[in-house]
Every structure is written in C-alpha cells, then in structure tokens.
Amino acid sequence: MSLLRVGILASGNGSNFQKIVDESEKGELPAKVVVLLSDRSDAFVLQRARNHQIPTYVVKPRDFSSQEEYEEKMIEILNQHCVQLVVLAGFMKILSPRFIRAFKDKVINIHPSLIPAFCGKGFYGMKVHQAAIEYGVKISGATVHFVNEDVDAGPIIIQKAVLVSDDDTPETLAEKVHRVEHEILPEAIRLFALGKLQIRGRRVIVKE
C-alpha cells in the first residue's frame, strides 16, 4: 500500500508535527510527511522538519498583497508535493473558504478543547486553557476535526478528554491536553489513510 502524502501547516513548536513524523518513520503510520509550511520564520517546527530532511516553506501573509494570493501560494506548494491530506497542527491563521474548497474533505485540524466548548475565533493556544480554567470545567481535552468554512466547526473525527484538577493552571492543563493530542492526531491520520472515515452531514462515521 502506498503511503498517504501529508502536508503540515504549523506556526509554533511543532510537537504534534514531531509525533506524526516519528510514528511515520517507525512504520506505525501509513503516511509520510512530504512538506511543512509555516507562517513564521522563527517557528521551531521548521528546525524539526529540517532534522528529518522534510522540505520547508515559510509563507507569510504580509508578503502578499491579498489573502487570496497568500493562499494561492500555499495551494501551489501543496500541489507541487502531491499532498493528499493537509494537517493543521498548531497553525494560527484562519483559512478562507477558497482554500478549504481546494482540498475539500482533505483538511484536518487539532484543537485543544472538546469542541464545541472553547472554540471559534479568539480561542487558540493558551487562551483556550485559560478560558477552561476560568470557567471552572472539570473536563477538557482535544478534538481532531475536518475543516470546513466555519472556524472550529467541521465534522468531528476523534475527541479525547482529560480531567481538570482544582490546582491546574493553564500551563499544566496545556501539558495534559498536549499528551492526548499526540495520541489522537496520528490516529485520525491513520484512519484517513486507511479510508475508514466517512462524512455524513455533521457526523464522521468510522468504518470497520
């Protein structure tokens, strides 16, 4: 079986990127990361990719005259590498409907909460965990979902919960959620690669 060709978009440290690459190189994932795109030239994820000889591109919105031109460049790069699945792994830019349509049902995202809680515009990174702590929730977690034209609103593939302790801080909660992210994002890619995911309206059915 040929390996699924994965393109990753990331803006930060890249621990999810690292987990995907590690599982792929061990043969535990029927997928291969063929390209990394980042909107930040100082993102540590770029070094992670270079350590594995994975092609990297820094594509910054401010270097283009419009959102359309910016995204057209990303689409061009992803197509050059024959990407079959686009994975948003800590990517901090909101993609337009045009980008989503270019890879219809082939873009997935990891979000650090149990959607529909603490998601949508303004909820990203540590802000999500801060909001969860302030609200006083007893359970948080992570969600992998398909990306559609609304922010954090696409059909859910996998969710996994973590308990929120009375003494948790946004930082300690982030660590807990990161651990489950590293489990469910590679699993979602595996299910996609094996053709086991079927979208039915708002629901994602995992086929046997």
PyMOL commands that set and color helices and strands:
alter all, ss='L'
color gray80, all
select helices_A, chain A and resi 15-25+45-51+61-63+67-80+97-102+126-135+170-193
alter helices_A, ss='H'
color red, helices_A
select strands_A, chain A and resi 4-9+31-38+56-58+85-88+107-111+139-146+156-163+197-200+203-206
alter strands_A, ss='S'
color yellow, strands_A
deselect
rebuild
show_as cartoon
